[in-house]
Amino acid sequence: MRESALQRHDRLLTLVRERGTARVADLADQLGVSPVTVRRDVESLAGRGLLDRAHGSVSWPRAERPADREGPVIGLLAPSATYYFAEVIRGAHEAAARAGARLVLRISDYRPSQDRSRTEGLLDSGAQGLLIAPTWRGPEDQAEHGAWLAALPVPCVLLERQAAPGTALSGLDRVCSDHGHGVLLALRHLVEQGHRAPLLVARGDSPTALAVRAGYELALGALGLRRPHPVIDSVPADRDPAGFERAVRALQAAVASGEATAALIHNDVDAIQMVQRLGELGVRVPQDLAVVAYDDEVAALADTPLTAVAPPKREVGRQATRLLVERLAESLAAEQGETAETGQALAPGARRHVELLPRLRVRASCGAPASKTV
C-alpha cells in the first residue's frame, strides 16, 4: 500500500534527527520521492516548529537559551515525533526555550521494550530532568515495562499517560489531556443536533484510544443515553486492510439499519479514510451519518472537513515542561541547602496530576454551522 504523508514525515524527521543537518536532495533520494515533495514536507514540518530550514538544507531545531546563563538539560522521550506528539514536543520545546533550558529528544518508535534504554540514553547525554510518554498500549505494557520509572534518579513528569492507581508510578507528576471530557463534548454536540446516541468507532492500541473508549461509556451515562451498538473496533487501513474494511462495513450496516445516525471516530486518519470508503458504499456525510473525529491533527483537511475533538497537545508539552523546571529548581535549592524563614530545608512541592480540557472544533461533517469551537 502507498506510503501516507504522515509515514513519510516520520521517516524524514528520523533522518534529520539522526544527521542533525541534511540536504533536501539527499533526503529525496533516501525517501524515494521527488525534491518537490520533500520541500513541501519540510515547509509543513518547519511551520510546526519541528525542523529549521535553510537554503537547500534542513536541520533539527535547537532551543535557544539566553547567552548569559547555562540552563538545565531536559530529556524528552516520545513514541513518535509526528502526528499527535508533534504538537506535544513543540509545546515542550517552546517552554524549555523560555526557561533557558536545552531540550533533548529521543523516540521509542512505539516499542515499549525500548523505553528504558532510550531513557538511559537521555540520562547519559546529561538530562537533569525527564519528560516521558511511555509506549503503554494497555495495562499489561505498564505492568511489564513501567516499574523502572519509579526509580529514576532525576525528576520526571509523565506526558499524556496515567499510571494505574495504587502503583509506585501513580505518585509521579503527570500532565494529561482529559479525554473523557473530550468525548463528552462530542456526544453532547451530536445529541444537541438531534441525533440519537452516537456510535463509537475506535482503535484499542494506545492510551488515548483506551481513554476514549472509557470516556464513551461515562459520557453515555452522564447524558442518560443507552449504547446504540457495540463499539466498532478500528484498525489502521495500511496495516490491516481486511480489518479496516470490516470496521467500515459494520458502520455502514449500523447506518443502513437505523442504529446509527452519528458516530465518533478515533482517530483523524481512520475517520478520513472511513468517510472516503463510506462514500464509495453510498453513505453520505453528513446527510446519512454525522461524524466527529478525535485528535484534530488533519481532520480539517478532509474533502468534507471533519468536526473534531482537539486535545490541548501543545499546552500539555508546555505545562509539563514548566512543572519539570519547577521540580529542578526545588532539587537545586535542596542541594544548596537553602532554607525557608523557619530555618528548615525547603521541601519539594506536592506532586501534581494535571488534566487539561480538550476543545471541540465544529466543521461540516456533523451538519452544524462550521467555524465554531466549543
Disulfide bonds with the S-S distance in Angstrom:
none
